[in-house]
């Protein structure tokens, strides 16, 4: 399964729900879309702390 349009860690909530429902997971790989959102949040957090 691949989520689309759900950036950052929120996509993992949907994936975890489906894994529970299907009772199966073969592998997991984070996409660039996940990383983009994580990078933005980290950058914003760093700017706020200054």
C-alpha positions in Angstrom: 0.0 0.0 0.0 1.2 3.5 -0.6 -0.4 6.6 0.7 -0.6 9.7 -1.5 -1.1 13.3 -0.5 -0.6 12.6 3.2 2.7 14.1 4.3 4.8 13.5 7.3 4.0 11.1 10.1 0.2 11.3 9.6 0.6 8.7 6.7 1.9 6.2 9.2 -1.4 6.4 11.1 -3.3 5.3 8.0 -0.8 2.5 7.2 -0.9 1.2 10.8 -4.7 1.1 10.7 -4.6 -1.0 7.4 -1.9 -3.3 8.7 -4.1 -4.0 11.8 -7.2 -4.6 9.6 -5.3 -6.9 7.2 -3.3 -8.5 9.9 -0.3 -8.5 7.6 2.7 -6.4 6.6 5.5 -7.5 4.3 7.7 -4.4 4.3 7.7 -0.7 4.9 9.5 2.1 3.1 9.2 5.8 3.8 8.7 8.0 0.7 10.2 11.3 -0.2 6.8 12.9 0.6 7.1 11.7 4.2 10.6 13.2 4.4 9.7 16.5 2.9 7.1 17.2 5.6 9.5 16.0 8.3 12.2 18.4 7.1 9.8 21.3 7.0 8.6 20.7 10.5 12.2 20.3 11.8 13.2 23.6 10.1 10.2 25.5 11.5 10.8 24.1 15.0 14.4 25.2 14.9 13.4 28.7 13.8 10.9 29.1 16.6 13.4 28.0 19.2 15.9 30.8 18.3 
